[in-house]
């Protein structure tokens, strides 16, 4: 059985009160995010037909529709749309790749959609790779701390 959505990673233990709080829909990534979901929840950082180089830092959900060369960081989510091309590093709690990425990802949750083309390394607690996605690189999934 395939889950319908990816739940955000909780920092709390199962015994804590936070474990009983239902997941925030704004933090949940659908198994395969559609165009409407992405456009409603993200803001364009690099528009289609635009090329940008440098370091981008955001405190909101963003998407890349054009070409970006450098490092992009968000405190929420970074989406590389199907037409987006990134060469560099992506850092965010959640990353969705539907386009092309040549570089590394550091995240908690990574989703590679069926049109994703990734050449680089991924470090994340949770990684989903859809049929049709291309991935050339290493995937590192750190172990959670051992419980006593």
N, C-alpha and C positions, 0 to 999 in steps of 0.2 A: 504494500500500500504506500502510495506517495503522498506526503503531506501537502496540503493546499497552500500553506504559508510557512515561512521561516519565522520563528519567534526570536525576538531580541535576546541576546545573551544576558542573563541576570547575574549580577555580581554577588547576590545574596545566597545564603544557604537555604535548603528546603524548609528548615525549621523557622526561618524568619518570617515576620508578617508580610514582607514584600513578596514572598513566594505565592501568597494567596491573591495578590492583585492581578486582575486580568491584564493581558498585554495591551499596550496602547496601540490602536490601529495605525497611528501615524508612524510607529516604529517598526511595524511588521512589513516584511517584503513578501509579496506574492511569489509563488513558486516560479512563475515566469511573468515578470511585470510587463504589462501592455503599455502601449503608447499613451493612453488616457491616464493611467495610474502615474506614469513618469511625469507627464506634463502638468498634472494637477499638484504634484508634491515636490517638484523641483523648479529651480529658477535657472535660466540659461546663463552660463558663465562664459562660454565661447560659442557664439552663434555660427550657424552654417555659413560657409564661404568666408570665414574669418580665420586668420592665422595669428596666434599669440605665442610669445616666448617669455619665460620668466618664472616667477614663483607666485602662485595664487593661494590665498588663505581665506576661507569662508567660515562663517558661523551659522550656516543655513544649508539646506539640501540644494545641490547644484547638479547641472548636467552640462556635458560638453558635446555640442553638435558639430563643431568645426575642428580645426587642427590646433593642437597645443603641444608645445615643447617646453618641458620644465618640471616643476613639482607642484601638484595640486593637493591641498589639504582642506578638509571640511570637518566640522565637529559633528556632522550628521550623516550625510550620504553623498557619494559622488557617482553619477551615472555617465558612462560614455555611451552615447546614443549610437545607433547603427551607422550613421554617417560620420561619427566622430573618430578622430585619429589622435592618439596621445603618444608622445615619446618622452618618457621620464618616469617619475615616481608619483604614485597615488597613495595618500594616507587619509583614512576616514574609518569610522566604526562600521560603515556598510558601503560596499562598492558593488555596482552592477555594471558589467561590461557587455555591451551589445555590438560595439564597433571594434576598433583596432587599438591595441596597447602594446607598445614596445618599451618595457620597463617593469619596475617592481611595484607590488601592492602590499601594503601593510594595513590590515583591517581585522575586524572581528568576524564579519560575515561577508563572503564574496560569492556573487552569482555570475557565472559566465553563460550568457544566453546562446541560442543556437547560431547566431551570426557573429559571435565573439571570435577575435583572432588575437591571441595573447602570446607574446614572446618575452618572457621574463619570469621572475620568481614571485610566488605568492606566499605570504605568511598570514594565516588567519585561523581562528578557532573552528570555523565552519566554511566549507567550500562546496558549491554545487556547480557541476559542469553539465550542460545540456548537450544532447546529441546534436552534432553539427558544429559545435564549438571546437576551435583549434587552440591547443595549449602546448607551448614548447618552453619548458623551464621546470624548476623545482617547486614543489608545494610543501610547505612546512606548517604543521598544525601542532602548536605547543600543547603539551599536556597540562591539564588543570593541576593546581597544587594538590599534593596528596593529603587526604584527610587522616587525622590521627585516630 
